[in-house]
Amino acid sequence: MNRRSKIVTGMGLGLLWGVGLIWVGSTYVNLPIFTYTWTLSLAFLLPGLVMALMVARIAARRFFDDATIDGGSFAPGSGAETDARVLQNTFEQLVLALALWPVTGYILGNNGPGVILCLGIGFAVMRVLFWIGYHMSPPLRALGFAGTFYPTVMALIWAGLYWVLR
């Protein structure tokens, strides 16, 4: 399988993952709407813990590397540079989620808490897969990227349609 085929496959699987997360969250995770704030907090807990692990991994790499202990750049193509790229992309994805999930959940009303909680769990799982995939072979990171990005955008689109059509 060539690089583009791996990427397209990962993107397709990420899209299916997103549809599954939203469907499970809106169909099977029935949480009372009054728990929305608590659920929103929990939804960001796992992604935050995954990001904390990434920061800790980079800090450990710096501590044991004389060339980077004082904040120097990581060697191009090194595992440490890959970890830094993963952390940067995770930061970007988490900021996007912080900007979009609260309003998405609010608009979805009674379905909101379940969807948001599933998005948070799915985010954590896919970020770990992104991290592993990036270290194994950069095209394999597509599943983790798509599995994080697509659900966030799809949930917002679904909420927008729900808001307009109700």
N, C-alpha and C positions, 0 to 999 in steps of 0.2 A: 504494500500500500504506500503510495507516495505521500508527500507532505500535505498537499492540498486535500487529498482524500481523507487523511486523518483529521484535518481541521474541519472539513465539512461534516464528517461523521460525528465529531465531537459537538459541533454546533447543532446538528439535528437531535442528538441525544439530550443536549442541554435544553432545547426547545420542548421536547417531550417531558423532561424533568419538570420544567416550569408549568406546563399544563397539568401534570400530575399533582404538583404541590398545591396549586390553586384549587383544583378539584377536590383533593382530600381536605384541604383547609376549610373549604366552603360547604362540603357535604358531610364530613365525618367528625370534624372538631367543632363541637357546639359549646361555646363558652358564652356565658351571659355578657351582654353588652356592658354592664357596669364594671366588668373586669378589664376593660379596654386599656386603661393606663398601666395596670399591673402586667397584662399580656404584652403590651408594647415594650415594657422594660425587660421582660423575660426574652422577648424575641431578639433583642440586641445583646443579651448576655453571651450566648454561644459564639456569635461572630466576634465579640470583644475578646473572649478567651482565646480564640484561634489567633487573633491579631496579637495578643499578648505573647503567645508562644513564638510567633514570628519575630517580634521585637527581641525576646529573650535569646532566640537562636542567633540573631545577628550580633547581639551584645556578647555572647559567648565566643563567637568567631573573632570579634575584635580583640577580646581580652587575651586570646591565645595566639594572636598574630602581631608580631612586632611592627610590621609595615602599616597596620591599620589601627593599632591600639589608640593612637592619638587622633583618630578621625579621618585618616587618609582614605583614598578611594580603594575599593576592592579591585583585584586583578581582573581584567576583562575575561569573561568566560569561566570564572571560578564559581564554585558552589556558593561562596559568600555573595558574589554579585547577583547570582540567580535569586538567592534569598532576599536581597535588597529589592530586586525587581518585583518579586512576589509581594513583598510588603507594600511597595508603592501602589501596585494595582489593587491590593486588598483595601488600602486606605481610600483609593478613589471609589471603589465599589461600595464601601461602607458609608462614605459621605453621600453617595447617591441614594443608598437605602435610607439613611437618616432624613434625607430631604423628601423622599417619596412615600415610604411606608406609613407614616402617621396619617397623612391625608387619605391615602388609599384605604386604610383600615377604617377610618372615620366614615368615609363615603359608603363603604360596603355595609355599614350598620351592623346587624346581628351576625353577618358572615365575617365581618372585619377581624375580630380577635382570632378566630381560627386560621384565617388566611395569613395574618401577620405572624402568628406563632410558627406556622409551617414554613413561611419564607425565612424566618430566622434559623430554624433547624437546617433547612436546605442550604442556606448560605454557608453555614459552618461546614457542612459536609463537602460542598463543592469547592470551598476555598482550600480545604486539605487536599482534595483531588487535584486542584490547580497547582498547588505547591509540589506535590509528588510528581505530577505529570511534567511540570517544567524541568524538574531535575532529571527525569528519565529521558525525555526528548521534547524539545520546545513545542512541536505540533500537538503533543498530547495534552497540553494545557488548555486546549480549546474547550473540552468538556467542562472543566472547572470554571472557565471564564463564562461560557454560555449558560451554564447551570446557575450562575450567580446573577448575571446581567439580565437574561431573558425573563426570569420570573418576576424581577422587580418591575420591568417595563410592562410585561403582560398584565400584571396585577393592576398597575396604574391605568392601562387602557381599559381593562375590564371594569374598573371602578368608574372611569369616565363614561363608558357606555351605560353602565347601571344608573348613573346620576342623570344622564340625558334622557334615557328611555323610561324612567319610572314616573 
